[in-house]
Amino acid sequence: MKFLTLLFVLLLSGCGTILTNIEMDKPREERDSIVRQIDSRVYSGTKFDVLANSPEQGSGGNVIGLFFLIDIPLSLVADTLILPYTLTNEPYGQTNE
């Protein structure tokens, strides 16, 4: 059981990082609603997890947000590892419009 849990965590580690870097290649109108709020690729996975963990006004909570809360440190590590990639693919003064 511990092996399956560890495998599950490793497979999902940095999920926000992978998602946002794929979505950032799409035109702004076609992106996921949360990814549209992110202006830069730099640490975009961590930003995504924080935004996804925030419950909407009057919703009473966000059960799925628990997953993103767990993913924050994993995305932080993944974002740091791919920082050279995100910096070279982030044109100076980009507005992502």
LOLOPA-676915 format. One record per residue (C-alpha): residue in three letters; chain; x, y, z. Coordinates in pm, whole numbers, plus 50000, padded with zeros to 5 digits. Each point is the difference from the previous one (the first is absolute). Layout:
// residues N
aa: ALA&ch: A&X: X&Y: Y&Z: Z
...
// end
This chain:
// residues 97
aa: MET&ch: A&X: 50000&Y: 50000&Z: 50000
aa: LYS&ch: A&X: 50284&Y: 50240&Z: 50081
aa: PHE&ch: A&X: 50156&Y: 49925&Z: 49663
aa: LEU&ch: A&X: 49678&Y: 50090&Z: 49816
aa: THR&ch: A&X: 49964&Y: 50322&Z: 50196
aa: LEU&ch: A&X: 50360&Y: 50097&Z: 49926
aa: LEU&ch: A&X: 49957&Y: 49913&Z: 49633
aa: PHE&ch: A&X: 49679&Y: 50207&Z: 49982
aa: VAL&ch: A&X: 50170&Y: 50303&Z: 50157
aa: LEU&ch: A&X: 50302&Y: 49972&Z: 49769
aa: LEU&ch: A&X: 49783&Y: 49971&Z: 49690
aa: LEU&ch: A&X: 49802&Y: 50308&Z: 50095
aa: SER&ch: A&X: 50293&Y: 50206&Z: 50125
aa: GLY&ch: A&X: 50014&Y: 50335&Z: 49831
aa: CYS&ch: A&X: 49664&Y: 49948&Z: 49833
aa: GLY&ch: A&X: 49930&Y: 50375&Z: 50005
aa: THR&ch: A&X: 50334&Y: 50066&Z: 49835
aa: ILE&ch: A&X: 49935&Y: 49759&Z: 49716
aa: LEU&ch: A&X: 49644&Y: 50124&Z: 49948
aa: THR&ch: A&X: 50087&Y: 50370&Z: 49989
aa: ASN&ch: A&X: 50297&Y: 49957&Z: 49768
aa: ILE&ch: A&X: 49782&Y: 49810&Z: 49754
aa: GLU&ch: A&X: 49713&Y: 50249&Z: 50031
aa: MET&ch: A&X: 50227&Y: 50306&Z: 49960
aa: ASP&ch: A&X: 50074&Y: 49891&Z: 49642
aa: LYS&ch: A&X: 49631&Y: 50044&Z: 49910
aa: PRO&ch: A&X: 49840&Y: 50335&Z: 49915
aa: ARG&ch: A&X: 49870&Y: 50174&Z: 50313
aa: GLU&ch: A&X: 49632&Y: 49941&Z: 49909
aa: GLU&ch: A&X: 50049&Y: 49622&Z: 49976
aa: ARG&ch: A&X: 50177&Y: 49959&Z: 50335
aa: ASP&ch: A&X: 49852&Y: 49859&Z: 50320
aa: SER&ch: A&X: 49823&Y: 50271&Z: 50202
aa: ILE&ch: A&X: 50258&Y: 49989&Z: 50280
aa: VAL&ch: A&X: 50296&Y: 50004&Z: 49760
aa: ARG&ch: A&X: 49859&Y: 50316&Z: 49837
aa: GLN&ch: A&X: 50067&Y: 50180&Z: 50328
aa: ILE&ch: A&X: 50374&Y: 49919&Z: 49985
aa: ASP&ch: A&X: 50209&Y: 50248&Z: 49799
aa: SER&ch: A&X: 50340&Y: 49831&Z: 50009
aa: ARG&ch: A&X: 50143&Y: 49648&Z: 49954
aa: VAL&ch: A&X: 50244&Y: 50058&Z: 50287
aa: TYR&ch: A&X: 49874&Y: 49794&Z: 50298
aa: SER&ch: A&X: 49665&Y: 49968&Z: 49820
aa: GLY&ch: A&X: 49930&Y: 49655&Z: 50149
aa: THR&ch: A&X: 50029&Y: 50132&Z: 50354
aa: LYS&ch: A&X: 49781&Y: 50299&Z: 49914
aa: PHE&ch: A&X: 49744&Y: 49765&Z: 49844
aa: ASP&ch: A&X: 49987&Y: 49783&Z: 50314
aa: VAL&ch: A&X: 49949&Y: 50303&Z: 50224
aa: LEU&ch: A&X: 49722&Y: 50137&Z: 49777
aa: ALA&ch: A&X: 49835&Y: 49658&Z: 49970
aa: ASN&ch: A&X: 50007&Y: 49958&Z: 50377
aa: SER&ch: A&X: 49811&Y: 50327&Z: 50056
aa: PRO&ch: A&X: 49627&Y: 49933&Z: 50041
aa: GLU&ch: A&X: 49762&Y: 50211&Z: 49797
aa: GLN&ch: A&X: 49801&Y: 50263&Z: 50185
aa: GLY&ch: A&X: 49703&Y: 49840&Z: 50176
aa: SER&ch: A&X: 50086&Y: 49644&Z: 49896
aa: GLY&ch: A&X: 50057&Y: 49875&Z: 50355
aa: GLY&ch: A&X: 50335&Y: 49835&Z: 49921
aa: ASN&ch: A&X: 50198&Y: 49814&Z: 49743
aa: VAL&ch: A&X: 50046&Y: 49625&Z: 50052
aa: ILE&ch: A&X: 50216&Y: 49959&Z: 49689
aa: GLY&ch: A&X: 50212&Y: 50287&Z: 50130
aa: LEU&ch: A&X: 50154&Y: 49755&Z: 50247
aa: PHE&ch: A&X: 50174&Y: 49827&Z: 49709
aa: PHE&ch: A&X: 50141&Y: 50333&Z: 49882
aa: LEU&ch: A&X: 50110&Y: 50081&Z: 50354
aa: ILE&ch: A&X: 50204&Y: 49679&Z: 50002
aa: ASP&ch: A&X: 50134&Y: 50080&Z: 49652
aa: ILE&ch: A&X: 50132&Y: 50347&Z: 50093
aa: PRO&ch: A&X: 50341&Y: 49884&Z: 50132
aa: LEU&ch: A&X: 50032&Y: 49747&Z: 49717
aa: SER&ch: A&X: 49925&Y: 50265&Z: 49738
aa: LEU&ch: A&X: 50242&Y: 50236&Z: 50172
aa: VAL&ch: A&X: 50278&Y: 49744&Z: 49953
aa: ALA&ch: A&X: 49894&Y: 49926&Z: 49641
aa: ASP&ch: A&X: 49978&Y: 50373&Z: 49919
aa: THR&ch: A&X: 50350&Y: 50051&Z: 50138
aa: LEU&ch: A&X: 50138&Y: 49710&Z: 49795
aa: ILE&ch: A&X: 49856&Y: 50135&Z: 49674
aa: LEU&ch: A&X: 50080&Y: 50364&Z: 50078
aa: PRO&ch: A&X: 50263&Y: 50023&Z: 49721
aa: TYR&ch: A&X: 49736&Y: 49879&Z: 49751
aa: THR&ch: A&X: 49733&Y: 50241&Z: 50121
aa: LEU&ch: A&X: 50239&Y: 50296&Z: 49999
aa: THR&ch: A&X: 50109&Y: 49933&Z: 49642
aa: ASN&ch: A&X: 49638&Y: 49954&Z: 49885
aa: GLU&ch: A&X: 49879&Y: 50316&Z: 50172
aa: PRO&ch: A&X: 50065&Y: 50286&Z: 49758
aa: TYR&ch: A&X: 50091&Y: 50330&Z: 50165
aa: GLY&ch: A&X: 49692&Y: 50215&Z: 50044
aa: GLN&ch: A&X: 49758&Y: 49723&Z: 49902
aa: THR&ch: A&X: 49638&Y: 50074&Z: 50080
aa: ASN&ch: A&X: 49854&Y: 49660&Z: 49894
aa: GLU&ch: A&X: 49715&Y: 50159&Z: 49807
// end
